[in-house]
Amino acid sequence: MKKRHMRFYSLLMIPALTVICLIIFFYIRQLDITISDNIVNSISEIAAHDKTAIQTYIEIYWDDLYEITQRFMSDDCTSIQELEEKIHLESSSSGFIHLYLVAEDGTIYTDSYNICVSGNHATDNAPDFLSFFADGHEKVIARMEDNFLPEQSSEECLLYGIRLNDCQIAGIKMQALIGITSISSIHDHMVIHSFIKNGTIRGHSALIDLNGNYIIDVNQETYLNNKTNLYQHLLESADSELTNAEVDRRLRASETFGFYHTHAGAKHRELFYFIPFNDEIDLYFIMSIKEEVFMEQTRTFTFMSISMLVFSMLTVIIMLIVVMKYQYKTIKASARANAQKEFLSNMSHEIRTPLNGLIGINHLIMVHIDDESKKSQIKEWLLKSHSTASYLLSLVNDILDFSKLQAGKVEILNEPLLIDVLIDEVVAMQAEHIKSKGIEFIIEKNLSEPCIQGDATHIKQILMNILGNAAKFTPSGKYIRLSVSQQKTDPAHVLTIYQCEDTGIGISREYIDKIFDSFSQERSRNAEGIKGTGLGMTISKLLANAMDGDITVESELNVGSTFTVTIPSTIVKEIPDHLKKDLHKGTDAKSLPSSVRVPERPIKILVAEDVELNAEILLEILSFEGFEAVWAKNGKEAVELFCSSEIGEFDLILMDMQMPVMDGCAAAREIRALDRPDAFSVQIYACTANTFQEDQETAIKSGMNDFLTKPIDPDSLMKKIRKVFGQKP
């Protein structure tokens, strides 16, 4: 079954891995597209930012020209000399290298006290500044060489100009004001620092006009090679996504666009990105980035993304393997759930059936209680009622034991114990029952280490379960053999082997693999009429495993079964003093606790119980057995009765743990704290339906001597009393 499932899941992994590979392939393709789009978006943001900054610089220079004009007009210059002095003063105190006032006839008034004539009558190579405004522009910016005056050296500069309307200065009608700045005033702000590596600029920016002429170009190669026009530059490209005509059309339409092109002899492509200024500035901002920059940036991102994808895919694969690995366990869990459902159905039947009998018997007893002729029948009904109640109690105990083991609430002790004594105690509890069924009971011991570390109570529980099952399924005339042997594993440790062999009805091959499963019990013709929860073997298996041991079984139908329990233990070399007395049979007066006396009068017992019916039954049982019993309805009343009693009046207190007003533990603590001789010597037994280890520990810590589980078995109670007080009442 398991191999078939694993083969199916292995075949399932082939298409799953194929799908994963396809996902990785398409992911990488989409990743390249996404990265390219992100790079373009990033460049778009950088270009828009730089364009806005440059536009601000240009507008500041134009605003400065307007402010200078206002000062010219507010100062009433009466002569050309005053005008020249004013121009010189403004030029010296402004951010411009030179200032020129241009009259409507083209005459240029400079800041160096020179007057030049442009146009058809130009002198000293004076430029025609008015031609910049021929197309109706109110403000202009252009690149020029400012060297028309004798004292000026040839230098690339930027020209800023504004048209003057109705402006007369010193009686002359002025047409324009021109300001000249160094090209570096904007050039230095256009360097793309994020694309500089090892001192090499791998991205540059530029300003061009609508005719493709470079106004500013950070990459000086265009100037050195006299490629001062974009279209001339693009004509020499080895490859370009757009033609010059397409670029020109987009420039005229004020579009924002970008395209790749490759320089002649270059290894990598270059991205050109174009973004226009506003309507007042007929310029374009260009950003050019080499493709190797994208490759470097995308390489790291791609590597990290693919690594994350591969890691995710590996995680998915591992999870798939884990799911496949535990799928079989899920199937088993489903089977367990079905078994549990069947168990609950069985338990409903198992519990309701005896309850129905108890209710019926109780009804018959009530009806015929006064009928003398039914006296023997009533006794028979009572015996059946007792047997049925005991069976119900065993059902509840098995379910509670299993629940505690499943919840991990069973504490495994590791204390010195005598194997020989432990086996004798188990045999003593089972021998009478087994022999009464006509079954021979054989005991064999082969012990090399009499004293070991272990949990005597739980070992007994395992052996009692196994022996109980053997007795249940072995017919009269057959035998049961319990053998115990040991194997040393090293000088300090020993493996104790408990083996129970019976010649009973045996176990079928189909069921033998399920015998230790929860809530399972074989239903066969041979086992008809045999009741049980189906939890005994499960509980035994869990207990053995909790002690690092194990249980195995060999069986054959109609031949018998052999259960083998193996439990490893540490060897105890020196037998503790408190165990030495158990080596000798019998109990004399010297072995009794020093704090317990043997009273000559009837033993007096204080019963602390809040449920009246329970108290009534217990008082009646104690009275019938010859004890004197007094009832306290709660813990507080029990303390008061003990305080008001004579010293030594009460020999034993049966203390219910859960009571109103004051619980049993609190009452026990108060009694132990009293300043009277019998406050500590009086025996106090906890009585409770809670059987968990922590409840027993709580009772002992509160000062109680022993622990009785409800419903209280009268025979067990009598044995405890007789053992402690050394007499039969």
LINSULUR-V702767 format. One record per residue. N is the residue number from 1. RES is the residue in three letters. OMEGA is omega as a letter, one per 20 degrees, with the letter a starting at -180 (999 if undefined). Layout:
n=N res=RES omega=OMEGA
n=N res=RES omega=OMEGA
//
This chain:
n=1 res=MET omega=a
n=2 res=LYS omega=a
n=3 res=LYS omega=r
n=4 res=ARG omega=r
n=5 res=HIS omega=a
n=6 res=MET omega=r
n=7 res=ARG omega=r
n=8 res=PHE omega=a
n=9 res=TYR omega=r
n=10 res=SER omega=r
n=11 res=LEU omega=r
n=12 res=LEU omega=a
n=13 res=MET omega=a
n=14 res=ILE omega=r
n=15 res=PRO omega=r
n=16 res=ALA omega=r
n=17 res=LEU omega=r
n=18 res=THR omega=r
n=19 res=VAL omega=r
n=20 res=ILE omega=r
n=21 res=CYS omega=r
n=22 res=LEU omega=r
n=23 res=ILE omega=r
n=24 res=ILE omega=a
n=25 res=PHE omega=a
n=26 res=PHE omega=r
n=27 res=TYR omega=a
n=28 res=ILE omega=r
n=29 res=ARG omega=r
n=30 res=GLN omega=r
n=31 res=LEU omega=r
n=32 res=ASP omega=r
n=33 res=ILE omega=a
n=34 res=THR omega=a
n=35 res=ILE omega=r
n=36 res=SER omega=r
n=37 res=ASP omega=r
n=38 res=ASN omega=r
n=39 res=ILE omega=r
n=40 res=VAL omega=r
n=41 res=ASN omega=r
n=42 res=SER omega=r
n=43 res=ILE omega=r
n=44 res=SER omega=r
n=45 res=GLU omega=r
n=46 res=ILE omega=a
n=47 res=ALA omega=r
n=48 res=ALA omega=r
n=49 res=HIS omega=a
n=50 res=ASP omega=r
n=51 res=LYS omega=r
n=52 res=THR omega=r
n=53 res=ALA omega=r
n=54 res=ILE omega=r
n=55 res=GLN omega=r
n=56 res=THR omega=r
n=57 res=TYR omega=a
n=58 res=ILE omega=a
n=59 res=GLU omega=r
n=60 res=ILE omega=r
n=61 res=TYR omega=r
n=62 res=TRP omega=r
n=63 res=ASP omega=r
n=64 res=ASP omega=r
n=65 res=LEU omega=r
n=66 res=TYR omega=r
n=67 res=GLU omega=r
n=68 res=ILE omega=r
n=69 res=THR omega=r
n=70 res=GLN omega=r
n=71 res=ARG omega=r
n=72 res=PHE omega=a
n=73 res=MET omega=a
n=74 res=SER omega=r
n=75 res=ASP omega=a
n=76 res=ASP omega=r
n=77 res=CYS omega=a
n=78 res=THR omega=a
n=79 res=SER omega=r
n=80 res=ILE omega=a
n=81 res=GLN omega=r
n=82 res=GLU omega=r
n=83 res=LEU omega=a
n=84 res=GLU omega=r
n=85 res=GLU omega=r
n=86 res=LYS omega=r
n=87 res=ILE omega=a
n=88 res=HIS omega=a
n=89 res=LEU omega=a
n=90 res=GLU omega=r
n=91 res=SER omega=a
n=92 res=SER omega=a
n=93 res=SER omega=a
n=94 res=SER omega=r
n=95 res=GLY omega=a
n=96 res=PHE omega=r
n=97 res=ILE omega=r
n=98 res=HIS omega=r
n=99 res=LEU omega=r
n=100 res=TYR omega=r
n=101 res=LEU omega=a
n=102 res=VAL omega=r
n=103 res=ALA omega=a
n=104 res=GLU omega=r
n=105 res=ASP omega=r
n=106 res=GLY omega=r
n=107 res=THR omega=a
n=108 res=ILE omega=r
n=109 res=TYR omega=a
n=110 res=THR omega=r
n=111 res=ASP omega=r
n=112 res=SER omega=r
n=113 res=TYR omega=r
n=114 res=ASN omega=r
n=115 res=ILE omega=a
n=116 res=CYS omega=r
n=117 res=VAL omega=r
n=118 res=SER omega=r
n=119 res=GLY omega=a
n=120 res=ASN omega=a
n=121 res=HIS omega=a
n=122 res=ALA omega=r
n=123 res=THR omega=r
n=124 res=ASP omega=r
n=125 res=ASN omega=a
n=126 res=ALA omega=a
n=127 res=PRO omega=r
n=128 res=ASP omega=a
n=129 res=PHE omega=a
n=130 res=LEU omega=r
n=131 res=SER omega=r
n=132 res=PHE omega=a
n=133 res=PHE omega=a
n=134 res=ALA omega=a
n=135 res=ASP omega=r
n=136 res=GLY omega=r
n=137 res=HIS omega=r
n=138 res=GLU omega=r
n=139 res=LYS omega=a
n=140 res=VAL omega=r
n=141 res=ILE omega=a
n=142 res=ALA omega=r
n=143 res=ARG omega=a
n=144 res=MET omega=r
n=145 res=GLU omega=a
n=146 res=ASP omega=a
n=147 res=ASN omega=a
n=148 res=PHE omega=r
n=149 res=LEU omega=a
n=150 res=PRO omega=a
n=151 res=GLU omega=a
n=152 res=GLN omega=r
n=153 res=SER omega=a
n=154 res=SER omega=a
n=155 res=GLU omega=r
n=156 res=GLU omega=a
n=157 res=CYS omega=r
n=158 res=LEU omega=r
n=159 res=LEU omega=r
n=160 res=TYR omega=a
n=161 res=GLY omega=r
n=162 res=ILE omega=r
n=163 res=ARG omega=r
n=164 res=LEU omega=r
n=165 res=ASN omega=r
n=166 res=ASP omega=a
n=167 res=CYS omega=r
n=168 res=GLN omega=r
n=169 res=ILE omega=a
n=170 res=ALA omega=r
n=171 res=GLY omega=a
n=172 res=ILE omega=r
n=173 res=LYS omega=a
n=174 res=MET omega=a
n=175 res=GLN omega=a
n=176 res=ALA omega=r
n=177 res=LEU omega=a
n=178 res=ILE omega=r
n=179 res=GLY omega=a
n=180 res=ILE omega=r
n=181 res=THR omega=r
n=182 res=SER omega=a
n=183 res=ILE omega=a
n=184 res=SER omega=a
n=185 res=SER omega=r
n=186 res=ILE omega=a
n=187 res=HIS omega=a
n=188 res=ASP omega=r
n=189 res=HIS omega=a
n=190 res=MET omega=r
n=191 res=VAL omega=a
n=192 res=ILE omega=a
n=193 res=HIS omega=a
n=194 res=SER omega=a
n=195 res=PHE omega=r
n=196 res=ILE omega=r
n=197 res=LYS omega=a
n=198 res=ASN omega=r
n=199 res=GLY omega=a
n=200 res=THR omega=r
n=201 res=ILE omega=a
n=202 res=ARG omega=r
n=203 res=GLY omega=r
n=204 res=HIS omega=r
n=205 res=SER omega=a
n=206 res=ALA omega=r
n=207 res=LEU omega=r
n=208 res=ILE omega=r
n=209 res=ASP omega=a
n=210 res=LEU omega=r
n=211 res=ASN omega=r
n=212 res=GLY omega=r
n=213 res=ASN omega=r
n=214 res=TYR omega=r
n=215 res=ILE omega=r
n=216 res=ILE omega=r
n=217 res=ASP omega=r
n=218 res=VAL omega=r
n=219 res=ASN omega=a
n=220 res=GLN omega=a
n=221 res=GLU omega=a
n=222 res=THR omega=r
n=223 res=TYR omega=a
n=224 res=LEU omega=r
n=225 res=ASN omega=r
n=226 res=ASN omega=r
n=227 res=LYS omega=a
n=228 res=THR omega=r
n=229 res=ASN omega=a
n=230 res=LEU omega=a
n=231 res=TYR omega=r
n=232 res=GLN omega=r
n=233 res=HIS omega=a
n=234 res=LEU omega=r
n=235 res=LEU omega=a
n=236 res=GLU omega=r
n=237 res=SER omega=r
n=238 res=ALA omega=a
n=239 res=ASP omega=a
n=240 res=SER omega=a
n=241 res=GLU omega=r
n=242 res=LEU omega=r
n=243 res=THR omega=r
n=244 res=ASN omega=a
n=245 res=ALA omega=r
n=246 res=GLU omega=r
n=247 res=VAL omega=a
n=248 res=ASP omega=a
n=249 res=ARG omega=a
n=250 res=ARG omega=r
n=251 res=LEU omega=a
n=252 res=ARG omega=a
n=253 res=ALA omega=a
n=254 res=SER omega=r
n=255 res=GLU omega=r
n=256 res=THR omega=a
n=257 res=PHE omega=r
n=258 res=GLY omega=r
n=259 res=PHE omega=r
n=260 res=TYR omega=r
n=261 res=HIS omega=a
n=262 res=THR omega=r
n=263 res=HIS omega=r
n=264 res=ALA omega=r
n=265 res=GLY omega=a
n=266 res=ALA omega=a
n=267 res=LYS omega=a
n=268 res=HIS omega=r
n=269 res=ARG omega=r
n=270 res=GLU omega=r
n=271 res=LEU omega=r
n=272 res=PHE omega=r
n=273 res=TYR omega=a
n=274 res=PHE omega=r
n=275 res=ILE omega=a
n=276 res=PRO omega=r
n=277 res=PHE omega=r
n=278 res=ASN omega=a
n=279 res=ASP omega=a
n=280 res=GLU omega=a
n=281 res=ILE omega=a
n=282 res=ASP omega=a
n=283 res=LEU omega=r
n=284 res=TYR omega=r
n=285 res=PHE omega=a
n=286 res=ILE omega=r
n=287 res=MET omega=a
n=288 res=SER omega=a
n=289 res=ILE omega=r
n=290 res=LYS omega=a
n=291 res=GLU omega=a
n=292 res=GLU omega=r
n=293 res=VAL omega=r
n=294 res=PHE omega=a
n=295 res=MET omega=r
n=296 res=GLU omega=a
n=297 res=GLN omega=a
n=298 res=THR omega=a
n=299 res=ARG omega=a
n=300 res=THR omega=a
n=301 res=PHE omega=r
n=302 res=THR omega=r
n=303 res=PHE omega=a
n=304 res=MET omega=a
n=305 res=SER omega=r
n=306 res=ILE omega=r
n=307 res=SER omega=r
n=308 res=MET omega=r
n=309 res=LEU omega=r
n=310 res=VAL omega=r
n=311 res=PHE omega=r
n=312 res=SER omega=r
n=313 res=MET omega=r
n=314 res=LEU omega=r
n=315 res=THR omega=r
n=316 res=VAL omega=a
n=317 res=ILE omega=r
n=318 res=ILE omega=r
n=319 res=MET omega=r
n=320 res=LEU omega=r
n=321 res=ILE omega=r
n=322 res=VAL omega=r
n=323 res=VAL omega=r
n=324 res=MET omega=a
n=325 res=LYS omega=a
n=326 res=TYR omega=r
n=327 res=GLN omega=r
n=328 res=TYR omega=r
n=329 res=LYS omega=r
n=330 res=THR omega=r
n=331 res=ILE omega=r
n=332 res=LYS omega=r
n=333 res=ALA omega=r
n=334 res=SER omega=r
n=335 res=ALA omega=r
n=336 res=ARG omega=r
n=337 res=ALA omega=r
n=338 res=ASN omega=r
n=339 res=ALA omega=r
n=340 res=GLN omega=r
n=341 res=LYS omega=r
n=342 res=GLU omega=r
n=343 res=PHE omega=a
n=344 res=LEU omega=r
n=345 res=SER omega=r
n=346 res=ASN omega=a
n=347 res=MET omega=r
n=348 res=SER omega=r
n=349 res=HIS omega=a
n=350 res=GLU omega=a
n=351 res=ILE omega=a
n=352 res=ARG omega=a
n=353 res=THR omega=r
n=354 res=PRO omega=r
n=355 res=LEU omega=r
n=356 res=ASN omega=r
n=357 res=GLY omega=r
n=358 res=LEU omega=a
n=359 res=ILE omega=r
n=360 res=GLY omega=r
n=361 res=ILE omega=r
n=362 res=ASN omega=r
n=363 res=HIS omega=a
n=364 res=LEU omega=r
n=365 res=ILE omega=a
n=366 res=MET omega=a
n=367 res=VAL omega=a
n=368 res=HIS omega=a
n=369 res=ILE omega=a
n=370 res=ASP omega=a
n=371 res=ASP omega=a
n=372 res=GLU omega=a
n=373 res=SER omega=a
n=374 res=LYS omega=a
n=375 res=LYS omega=r
n=376 res=SER omega=r
n=377 res=GLN omega=r
n=378 res=ILE omega=r
n=379 res=LYS omega=r
n=380 res=GLU omega=r
n=381 res=TRP omega=a
n=382 res=LEU omega=r
n=383 res=LEU omega=r
n=384 res=LYS omega=r
n=385 res=SER omega=r
n=386 res=HIS omega=r
n=387 res=SER omega=a
n=388 res=THR omega=r
n=389 res=ALA omega=r
n=390 res=SER omega=r
n=391 res=TYR omega=r
n=392 res=LEU omega=r
n=393 res=LEU omega=r
n=394 res=SER omega=r
n=395 res=LEU omega=a
n=396 res=VAL omega=a
n=397 res=ASN omega=r
n=398 res=ASP omega=a
n=399 res=ILE omega=r
n=400 res=LEU omega=r
n=401 res=ASP omega=a
n=402 res=PHE omega=a
n=403 res=SER omega=r
n=404 res=LYS omega=r
n=405 res=LEU omega=r
n=406 res=GLN omega=a
n=407 res=ALA omega=r
n=408 res=GLY omega=a
n=409 res=LYS omega=r
n=410 res=VAL omega=a
n=411 res=GLU omega=r
n=412 res=ILE omega=a
n=413 res=LEU omega=r
n=414 res=ASN omega=a
n=415 res=GLU omega=r
n=416 res=PRO omega=r
n=417 res=LEU omega=r
n=418 res=LEU omega=a
n=419 res=ILE omega=a
n=420 res=ASP omega=r
n=421 res=VAL omega=a
n=422 res=LEU omega=a
n=423 res=ILE omega=r
n=424 res=ASP omega=r
n=425 res=GLU omega=r
n=426 res=VAL omega=r
n=427 res=VAL omega=a
n=428 res=ALA omega=a
n=429 res=MET omega=a
n=430 res=GLN omega=a
n=431 res=ALA omega=a
n=432 res=GLU omega=a
n=433 res=HIS omega=a
n=434 res=ILE omega=a
n=435 res=LYS omega=r
n=436 res=SER omega=r
n=437 res=LYS omega=r
n=438 res=GLY omega=a
n=439 res=ILE omega=r
n=440 res=GLU omega=a
n=441 res=PHE omega=a
n=442 res=ILE omega=r
n=443 res=ILE omega=r
n=444 res=GLU omega=a
n=445 res=LYS omega=r
n=446 res=ASN omega=a
n=447 res=LEU omega=r
n=448 res=SER omega=a
n=449 res=GLU omega=a
n=450 res=PRO omega=a
n=451 res=CYS omega=r
n=452 res=ILE omega=r
n=453 res=GLN omega=r
n=454 res=GLY omega=r
n=455 res=ASP omega=a
n=456 res=ALA omega=a
n=457 res=THR omega=a
n=458 res=HIS omega=r
n=459 res=ILE omega=r
n=460 res=LYS omega=a
n=461 res=GLN omega=r
n=462 res=ILE omega=a
n=463 res=LEU omega=r
n=464 res=MET omega=r
n=465 res=ASN omega=a
n=466 res=ILE omega=r
n=467 res=LEU omega=r
n=468 res=GLY omega=r
n=469 res=ASN omega=a
n=470 res=ALA omega=r
n=471 res=ALA omega=a
n=472 res=LYS omega=a
n=473 res=PHE omega=r
n=474 res=THR omega=a
n=475 res=PRO omega=r
n=476 res=SER omega=r
n=477 res=GLY omega=r
n=478 res=LYS omega=a
n=479 res=TYR omega=r
n=480 res=ILE omega=r
n=481 res=ARG omega=r
n=482 res=LEU omega=r
n=483 res=SER omega=a
n=484 res=VAL omega=r
n=485 res=SER omega=a
n=486 res=GLN omega=r
n=487 res=GLN omega=r
n=488 res=LYS omega=r
n=489 res=THR omega=r
n=490 res=ASP omega=a
n=491 res=PRO omega=a
n=492 res=ALA omega=a
n=493 res=HIS omega=a
n=494 res=VAL omega=r
n=495 res=LEU omega=r
n=496 res=THR omega=a
n=497 res=ILE omega=r
n=498 res=TYR omega=a
n=499 res=GLN omega=r
n=500 res=CYS omega=a
n=501 res=GLU omega=r
n=502 res=ASP omega=r
n=503 res=THR omega=a
n=504 res=GLY omega=a
n=505 res=ILE omega=r
n=506 res=GLY omega=a
n=507 res=ILE omega=r
n=508 res=SER omega=r
n=509 res=ARG omega=a
n=510 res=GLU omega=a
n=511 res=TYR omega=a
n=512 res=ILE omega=r
n=513 res=ASP omega=a
n=514 res=LYS omega=a
n=515 res=ILE omega=a
n=516 res=PHE omega=r
n=517 res=ASP omega=a
n=518 res=SER omega=r
n=519 res=PHE omega=a
n=520 res=SER omega=r
n=521 res=GLN omega=a
n=522 res=GLU omega=r
n=523 res=ARG omega=a
n=524 res=SER omega=a
n=525 res=ARG omega=a
n=526 res=ASN omega=a
n=527 res=ALA omega=a
n=528 res=GLU omega=r
n=529 res=GLY omega=r
n=530 res=ILE omega=a
n=531 res=LYS omega=r
n=532 res=GLY omega=a
n=533 res=THR omega=a
n=534 res=GLY omega=a
n=535 res=LEU omega=a
n=536 res=GLY omega=a
n=537 res=MET omega=r
n=538 res=THR omega=r
n=539 res=ILE omega=r
n=540 res=SER omega=r
n=541 res=LYS omega=a
n=542 res=LEU omega=r
n=543 res=LEU omega=r
n=544 res=ALA omega=r
n=545 res=ASN omega=r
n=546 res=ALA omega=r
n=547 res=MET omega=r
n=548 res=ASP omega=r
n=549 res=GLY omega=a
n=550 res=ASP omega=r
n=551 res=ILE omega=r
n=552 res=THR omega=a
n=553 res=VAL omega=r
n=554 res=GLU omega=a
n=555 res=SER omega=r
n=556 res=GLU omega=a
n=557 res=LEU omega=r
n=558 res=ASN omega=r
n=559 res=VAL omega=r
n=560 res=GLY omega=a
n=561 res=SER omega=r
n=562 res=THR omega=r
n=563 res=PHE omega=a
n=564 res=THR omega=r
n=565 res=VAL omega=r
n=566 res=THR omega=a
n=567 res=ILE omega=r
n=568 res=PRO omega=a
n=569 res=SER omega=r
n=570 res=THR omega=a
n=571 res=ILE omega=r
n=572 res=VAL omega=a
n=573 res=LYS omega=a
n=574 res=GLU omega=a
n=575 res=ILE omega=r
n=576 res=PRO omega=a
n=577 res=ASP omega=a
n=578 res=HIS omega=r
n=579 res=LEU omega=a
n=580 res=LYS omega=a
n=581 res=LYS omega=r
n=582 res=ASP omega=r
n=583 res=LEU omega=a
n=584 res=HIS omega=a
n=585 res=LYS omega=r
n=586 res=GLY omega=a
n=587 res=THR omega=r
n=588 res=ASP omega=a
n=589 res=ALA omega=a
n=590 res=LYS omega=a
n=591 res=SER omega=a
n=592 res=LEU omega=r
n=593 res=PRO omega=a
n=594 res=SER omega=a
n=595 res=SER omega=a
n=596 res=VAL omega=r
n=597 res=ARG omega=r
n=598 res=VAL omega=a
n=599 res=PRO omega=r
n=600 res=GLU omega=r
n=601 res=ARG omega=r
n=602 res=PRO omega=r
n=603 res=ILE omega=a
n=604 res=LYS omega=a
n=605 res=ILE omega=r
n=606 res=LEU omega=a
n=607 res=VAL omega=r
n=608 res=ALA omega=a
n=609 res=GLU omega=a
n=610 res=ASP omega=r
n=611 res=VAL omega=a
n=612 res=GLU omega=a
n=613 res=LEU omega=r
n=614 res=ASN omega=r
n=615 res=ALA omega=a
n=616 res=GLU omega=a
n=617 res=ILE omega=a
n=618 res=LEU omega=r
n=619 res=LEU omega=a
n=620 res=GLU omega=r
n=621 res=ILE omega=a
n=622 res=LEU omega=r
n=623 res=SER omega=r
n=624 res=PHE omega=a
n=625 res=GLU omega=r
n=626 res=GLY omega=r
n=627 res=PHE omega=r
n=628 res=GLU omega=a
n=629 res=ALA omega=r
n=630 res=VAL omega=a
n=631 res=TRP omega=r
n=632 res=ALA omega=a
n=633 res=LYS omega=r
n=634 res=ASN omega=a
n=635 res=GLY omega=a
n=636 res=LYS omega=r
n=637 res=GLU omega=r
n=638 res=ALA omega=r
n=639 res=VAL omega=a
n=640 res=GLU omega=r
n=641 res=LEU omega=r
n=642 res=PHE omega=r
n=643 res=CYS omega=a
n=644 res=SER omega=a
n=645 res=SER omega=r
n=646 res=GLU omega=r
n=647 res=ILE omega=r
n=648 res=GLY omega=a
n=649 res=GLU omega=r
n=650 res=PHE omega=r
n=651 res=ASP omega=a
n=652 res=LEU omega=r
n=653 res=ILE omega=r
n=654 res=LEU omega=a
n=655 res=MET omega=r
n=656 res=ASP omega=a
n=657 res=MET omega=a
n=658 res=GLN omega=a
n=659 res=MET omega=r
n=660 res=PRO omega=r
n=661 res=VAL omega=r
n=662 res=MET omega=a
n=663 res=ASP omega=a
n=664 res=GLY omega=a
n=665 res=CYS omega=r
n=666 res=ALA omega=r
n=667 res=ALA omega=r
n=668 res=ALA omega=r
n=669 res=ARG omega=a
n=670 res=GLU omega=r
n=671 res=ILE omega=a
n=672 res=ARG omega=a
n=673 res=ALA omega=a
n=674 res=LEU omega=a
n=675 res=ASP omega=r
n=676 res=ARG omega=a
n=677 res=PRO omega=a
n=678 res=ASP omega=a
n=679 res=ALA omega=a
n=680 res=PHE omega=a
n=681 res=SER omega=a
n=682 res=VAL omega=r
n=683 res=GLN omega=r
n=684 res=ILE omega=r
n=685 res=TYR omega=r
n=686 res=ALA omega=r
n=687 res=CYS omega=a
n=688 res=THR omega=r
n=689 res=ALA omega=r
n=690 res=ASN omega=a
n=691 res=THR omega=a
n=692 res=PHE omega=a
n=693 res=GLN omega=a
n=694 res=GLU omega=r
n=695 res=ASP omega=r
n=696 res=GLN omega=r
n=697 res=GLU omega=r
n=698 res=THR omega=a
n=699 res=ALA omega=a
n=700 res=ILE omega=r
n=701 res=LYS omega=a
n=702 res=SER omega=r
n=703 res=GLY omega=r
n=704 res=MET omega=a
n=705 res=ASN omega=a
n=706 res=ASP omega=a
n=707 res=PHE omega=r
n=708 res=LEU omega=a
n=709 res=THR omega=r
n=710 res=LYS omega=i
n=711 res=PRO omega=a
n=712 res=ILE omega=r
n=713 res=ASP omega=a
n=714 res=PRO omega=a
n=715 res=ASP omega=r
n=716 res=SER omega=r
n=717 res=LEU omega=a
n=718 res=MET omega=r
n=719 res=LYS omega=r
n=720 res=LYS omega=a
n=721 res=ILE omega=a
n=722 res=ARG omega=a
n=723 res=LYS omega=a
n=724 res=VAL omega=a
n=725 res=PHE omega=r
n=726 res=GLY omega=r
n=727 res=GLN omega=r
n=728 res=LYS omega=a
n=729 res=PRO omega=999
//
